[in-house]
Amino acid sequence: MKAIIFFVIIAVLASCSSQNDNNDKLQAKLDSLQKKLNTTYKPGLGEFMLGIQEHHAKLWFAGINKNWELADFEVHEIGETLDDIKQYCTDRPEVKSIGIIDPAISSISAAIKQKDLGAFKKGFVDLTANCNNCHKDNQHGFNVIIIPGNPPVSNQEFKPVK
């Protein structure tokens, strides 16, 4: 009986040692992955905002040209970028204020669906004002967004395809 108990104890100790080896290997792998994650490139808030600024301008030219399909695409691009900001820039306090533009985005989306140029223009003015209000609220009031005077790119047609 003592021999059986002895072998059981040896088996348990061997199992614990094997488990510790596995834990050490898992911890090393976890540490390696964390190191890679810490050095992985992540766009900053400025990069995301630059993307929104370009989509904002393209949205304007699509809307005033009544290219509702392109306008719908651009307003969704803005929404996707805002979602990315909420996901990837959680360390920035400004992100808490970003919802300030949601009503204007909804207004523009509705105007696009209705193909209502007047409502689109009003919604766009509101969107632009809300962007600037958010900038002011977050000590970035020096960054003033305006209704664009020129298309942001020269190699895109903003009139609807016939």
One Martini backbone bead per residue (centre of mass of N, CA, C, O) as a GRO file, in nm:
protein
  162
    1MET     BB    1   0.058   0.063  -0.021
    2LYS     BB    2   0.302   0.252   0.002
    3ALA     BB    3   0.381   0.225  -0.295
    4ILE     BB    4   0.128   0.352  -0.413
    5ILE     BB    5   0.149   0.624  -0.273
    6PHE     BB    6   0.424   0.694  -0.383
    7PHE     BB    7   0.342   0.690  -0.688
    8VAL     BB    8   0.126   0.907  -0.663
    9ILE     BB    9   0.307   1.134  -0.565
   10ILE     BB   10   0.499   1.130  -0.805
   11ALA     BB   11   0.283   1.187  -1.022
   12VAL     BB   12   0.191   1.458  -0.909
   13LEU     BB   13   0.466   1.601  -0.916
   14ALA     BB   14   0.511   1.564  -1.218
   15SER     BB   15   0.259   1.714  -1.303
   16CYS     BB   16   0.334   1.986  -1.175
   17SER     BB   17   0.593   2.026  -1.332
   18SER     BB   18   0.460   2.020  -1.610
   19GLN     BB   19   0.267   2.257  -1.553
   20ASN     BB   20   0.488   2.468  -1.502
   21ASP     BB   21   0.612   2.449  -1.782
   22ASN     BB   22   0.356   2.540  -1.930
   23ASN     BB   23   0.325   2.809  -1.785
   24ASP     BB   24   0.597   2.926  -1.875
   25LYS     BB   25   0.538   2.910  -2.179
   26LEU     BB   26   0.282   3.083  -2.176
   27GLN     BB   27   0.412   3.336  -2.053
   28ALA     BB   28   0.619   3.382  -2.276
   29LYS     BB   29   0.414   3.416  -2.502
   30LEU     BB   30   0.259   3.650  -2.375
   31ASP     BB   31   0.500   3.844  -2.359
   32SER     BB   32   0.557   3.848  -2.663
   33LEU     BB   33   0.278   3.955  -2.754
   34GLN     BB   34   0.283   4.215  -2.585
   35LYS     BB   35   0.529   4.338  -2.720
   36LYS     BB   36   0.405   4.352  -3.003
   37LEU     BB   37   0.158   4.522  -2.927
   38ASN     BB   38   0.323   4.772  -2.816
   39THR     BB   39   0.460   4.804  -3.133
   40THR     BB   40   0.208   4.856  -3.276
   41TYR     BB   41   0.050   5.022  -3.505
   42LYS     BB   42  -0.143   5.327  -3.432
   43PRO     BB   43  -0.354   5.543  -3.503
   44GLY     BB   44  -0.417   5.860  -3.460
   45LEU     BB   45  -0.637   6.110  -3.425
   46GLY     BB   46  -0.528   6.280  -3.664
   47GLU     BB   47  -0.563   6.067  -3.885
   48PHE     BB   48  -0.866   6.039  -3.855
   49MET     BB   49  -0.939   6.340  -3.898
   50LEU     BB   50  -0.827   6.361  -4.184
   51GLY     BB   51  -1.027   6.162  -4.303
   52ILE     BB   52  -1.281   6.321  -4.229
   53GLN     BB   53  -1.210   6.577  -4.386
   54GLU     BB   54  -1.218   6.445  -4.664
   55HIS     BB   55  -1.511   6.334  -4.644
   56HIS     BB   56  -1.642   6.605  -4.598
   57ALA     BB   57  -1.569   6.724  -4.874
   58LYS     BB   58  -1.689   6.498  -5.051
   59LEU     BB   59  -1.974   6.526  -4.947
   60TRP     BB   60  -2.028   6.808  -5.050
   61PHE     BB   61  -1.984   6.752  -5.359
   62ALA     BB   62  -2.191   6.531  -5.382
   63GLY     BB   63  -2.442   6.689  -5.282
   64ILE     BB   64  -2.436   6.946  -5.476
   65ASN     BB   65  -2.448   6.720  -5.723
   66LYS     BB   66  -2.654   6.489  -5.656
   67ASN     BB   67  -2.471   6.241  -5.542
   68TRP     BB   68  -2.619   6.023  -5.342
   69GLU     BB   69  -2.438   5.777  -5.343
   70LEU     BB   70  -2.175   5.919  -5.260
   71ALA     BB   71  -2.283   6.061  -5.009
   72ASP     BB   72  -2.352   5.801  -4.858
   73PHE     BB   73  -2.069   5.690  -4.852
   74GLU     BB   74  -1.930   5.930  -4.699
   75VAL     BB   75  -2.102   5.925  -4.440
   76HIS     BB   76  -2.012   5.633  -4.370
   77GLU     BB   77  -1.711   5.691  -4.346
   78ILE     BB   78  -1.736   5.874  -4.107
   79GLY     BB   79  -1.869   5.668  -3.918
   80GLU     BB   80  -1.637   5.461  -3.925
   81THR     BB   81  -1.421   5.651  -3.810
   82LEU     BB   82  -1.560   5.704  -3.544
   83ASP     BB   83  -1.549   5.410  -3.453
   84ASP     BB   84  -1.240   5.392  -3.456
   85ILE     BB   85  -1.191   5.604  -3.244
   86LYS     BB   86  -1.346   5.457  -3.016
   87GLN     BB   87  -1.146   5.207  -3.029
   88TYR     BB   88  -0.832   5.348  -3.062
   89CYS     BB   89  -0.885   5.634  -2.864
   90THR     BB   90  -0.939   5.587  -2.542
   91ASP     BB   91  -0.698   5.783  -2.429
   92ARG     BB   92  -0.881   6.016  -2.531
   93PRO     BB   93  -1.087   6.266  -2.409
   94GLU     BB   94  -1.231   6.362  -2.678
   95VAL     BB   95  -1.409   6.108  -2.735
   96LYS     BB   96  -1.650   6.186  -2.545
   97SER     BB   97  -1.750   6.426  -2.766
   98ILE     BB   98  -1.816   6.295  -3.053
   99GLY     BB   99  -2.141   6.284  -3.038
  100ILE     BB  100  -2.206   6.579  -3.136
  101ILE     BB  101  -2.240   6.477  -3.455
  102ASP     BB  102  -2.480   6.278  -3.483
  103PRO     BB  103  -2.724   6.457  -3.565
  104ALA     BB  104  -2.599   6.554  -3.835
  105ILE     BB  105  -2.564   6.278  -3.963
  106SER     BB  106  -2.863   6.205  -3.959
  107SER     BB  107  -2.960   6.445  -4.128
  108ILE     BB  108  -2.796   6.384  -4.381
  109SER     BB  109  -2.899   6.099  -4.431
  110ALA     BB  110  -3.193   6.184  -4.473
  111ALA     BB  111  -3.143   6.379  -4.712
  112ILE     BB  112  -3.028   6.166  -4.899
  113LYS     BB  113  -3.273   5.977  -4.908
  114GLN     BB  114  -3.459   6.233  -5.013
  115LYS     BB  115  -3.307   6.422  -5.207
  116ASP     BB  116  -3.236   6.698  -5.023
  117LEU     BB  117  -3.059   6.976  -5.070
  118GLY     BB  118  -3.145   7.169  -4.842
  119ALA     BB  119  -3.106   6.964  -4.608
  120PHE     BB  120  -2.817   6.904  -4.667
  121LYS     BB  121  -2.697   7.186  -4.625
  122LYS     BB  122  -2.791   7.216  -4.334
  123GLY     BB  123  -2.650   6.961  -4.224
  124PHE     BB  124  -2.364   7.052  -4.304
  125VAL     BB  125  -2.351   7.304  -4.135
  126ASP     BB  126  -2.396   7.153  -3.869
  127LEU     BB  127  -2.154   6.967  -3.886
  128THR     BB  128  -1.938   7.186  -3.896
  129ALA     BB  129  -2.016   7.320  -3.627
  130ASN     BB  130  -1.977   7.062  -3.451
  131CYS     BB  131  -1.682   7.028  -3.503
  132ASN     BB  132  -1.599   7.306  -3.385
  133ASN     BB  133  -1.720   7.261  -3.103
  134CYS     BB  134  -1.543   7.022  -3.033
  135HIS     BB  135  -1.277   7.166  -3.059
  136LYS     BB  136  -1.333   7.381  -2.842
  137ASP     BB  137  -1.399   7.176  -2.603
  138ASN     BB  138  -1.078   7.051  -2.672
  139GLN     BB  139  -0.855   7.272  -2.732
  140HIS     BB  140  -0.909   7.305  -3.084
  141GLY     BB  141  -1.007   7.593  -3.201
  142PHE     BB  142  -0.779   7.633  -3.423
  143ASN     BB  143  -0.954   7.404  -3.569
  144VAL     BB  144  -1.107   7.505  -3.863
  145ILE     BB  145  -1.399   7.426  -4.025
  146ILE     BB  146  -1.513   7.427  -4.367
  147ILE     BB  147  -1.657   7.491  -4.645
  148PRO     BB  148  -1.567   7.388  -4.934
  149GLY     BB  149  -1.423   7.523  -5.247
  150ASN     BB  150  -1.258   7.258  -5.311
  151PRO     BB  151  -1.169   6.979  -5.413
  152PRO     BB  152  -0.961   6.737  -5.264
  153VAL     BB  153  -0.976   6.613  -5.555
  154SER     BB  154  -0.899   6.584  -5.915
  155ASN     BB  155  -0.975   6.251  -5.968
  156GLN     BB  156  -1.293   6.319  -5.921
  157GLU     BB  157  -1.630   6.260  -5.971
  158PHE     BB  158  -1.931   6.432  -5.844
  159LYS     BB  159  -2.109   6.358  -6.053
  160PRO     BB  160  -2.341   6.181  -6.171
  161VAL     BB  161  -2.401   5.897  -6.323
  162LYS     BB  162  -2.562   5.830  -6.651
   0.00000   0.00000   0.00000
